Amino acid sequence: MSIKIKIDPDPQSEPEPVIISLEVRKTLDGKIMILDHLLIDIVLDTQQNKIVLFPKNSIDDEIYHIQDSYFNHLRNEGIILADSIVSGNVFGSLEATYPNPVDESISAAQVILLATKKFIDSENPKIEAQEYIENEIEDYLVDPTDSDSTELGEVPQEPKKGSQQSEKVRSYLSGYGYY
């Protein structure tokens, strides 16, 4: 494991601030809700040092995998405690706790917001592409092009069609010698 350290030649200079843009709301009790992700809502509780993930609409395997990958991202960044990831008290939610920073000049909320922005920026294009493909397939099946469809009566009828002939299909009991 390698560690890169940047040494500033002028210790009096201020570091360049990092500016991020997220769709964030604050609840009445002071929790921060991050609503940028397409499938999950992220709630940051700074009082209890807790992050809770809620599904936006439907609950399926895809939502769990996104929640799991978000917490894996935070765990790999060293933000959350790996053994604190548990199911929440709301169906389909997951939650994890994070420690207080050792360095008091570091804001845990700002670190989490920055890591969340990185995760959302990497995740949303994948989800948008997947939804686009699913919509295109649905449109193709529901409203096919003229070359992929036929009008009613365009295909002539025949007395027998298909590869299975009805007289060659045995009764299900005939194999046992009942008929």
Buried (B, 14 or more C-beta within 10 A) or exposed (E): EEEEEEEEEEEEEEEEEEEEEBEBEEEEEEBBBBBBBBBBBBBBBBEEBBBBBBBEEEEEEEBBEBBEEBBBBBBEBEBBBEEBBEEBEEEBBBBBBBEEEEEEEEEBEEBBBBBBBEBBEEBBEEBEEEEEEEEEEEEEEEEEEEEEEEEEEEEEEEEEEEEEEEEEEEEEEEEEEEE
